[in-house]
């Protein structure tokens, strides 16, 4: 476990979160006393089943109109 001040944590929050995601626990201190910690989640991340994802997307119908026209049509229909 490593300790950082609140000011350092504000300046480097993204880095501290990445450290926690890799398994490190970071203690946040104020005036030398530990007041909080950033720790990794206890539950492991589930791996993505690529075959199931591919099967799902293969079953989806193809879009028949360009996305720009679809969005424009949806906006216009909601206005009136």
Buried (B, 14 or more C-beta within 10 A) or exposed (E): EEEBEEEBBEEBEEEBEEBBEEEBEBBBBEEEEEEEEBEBEEEEEEEEEEEEEEEEEEEEEEEEEEEEEEEEEEEEEEEE
